[in-house]
Amino acid sequence: MSDGFGRTRRRFLAATGAVTASGLAGCTGLLGGNGGGEKPALADFRGSGPLVSDRPAPGGTSIEDLPDLEGELNVYLGGGEGGRYENLLELFNRYYDGFEATWSVQPSSQLAKQIEQENANDTVRAADVFWSVDAGSLAYVADVGATTQLSSEARSPVPDAFKTDQWVGVAGRARAIPYNTEQFAESDVPDDVATFATDDRFSGAMGWAPTYGAFHSFVTAMRLQRGEETTRQWLEDMVTQGVARYDNEFLVSESVANGEIGAGFANHYYAIRVLARRDDAPIELAFTKNDAGALVNVSGASVLGGSDRQDLADLFVRHLLSAEAQEFIATRGFAYPMISEVEPVGPLPTIDELEPPEIDLQELSNVQPTLEMLRDVGILS
């Protein structure tokens, strides 16, 4: 199915010049930015470059329309997307004279375990908010009873698939197939992930990053949807296909663009980061349908039950879903915004145009069987 923009569900990333025309007139007045120490404006939250220029002003609730953040807040930051989330916290600190967020960054799974231990010891109250880059860690912390219910104001902007009453998604990450346009046409790329493991066209042509957390969530989703035996067979068949191994999914996408491999498995934004650096790179994205290859996972936030600043923590979560913060999410990290009033960058399909599998993201916390399977197959040591 195609629309007038010449885009199918696969959407051509290279069409960066076809971004929606600017609709800046009549926006909130936050546009313009500043180069000094004044209160940050929208231009400070927004990224730059050809994928970002001429975007319409974001809709949704502006920071200006939220109650002020006041006081001190400690955030456990699981991951952090290469420092981008720390940059957003710094913008909040600059925006409010009476607010100071501090944070500590560790892998999401490690922080989830730490929170579990701290929750079991009620003398420890180390953090107010857990902001994790994956839903599995959020679910784990909620399952051990370490979080508290979010307000309806914090939950209401986010679609049901990406929230519970204990946590809300802040940024979406879609699994995708980056492919080299000089090696494959769009029509060559299957719309089901199973075919990559059996079709001779993909022998020696694929790449993955099996130590990556996003890959573990992808395989976990496959286990949940297709069962243990089928997933194990898929992994073994991919190894037989000679899939190339990389340390991370940006390298997978970059190797696709360089022609070292024809296609790969990666989160969607890595290909866009490649294009942000090289707008003529021969790389596009395809999305499978209703299987693990189309999983949409989220970064999200929860308020920890042991915090004595729960109102401030809840208001902070609302700020993560403000128009300015969601514009930051979309234009600096190229993730999917979680509020409908902010568009994804460039010609990416909107999140409701994707066809992810019907999987409860809470179940992605059960990653241990996935890791054991990857070791059994010889993919992990």
Disulfide bonds with the S-S distance in Angstrom:
none
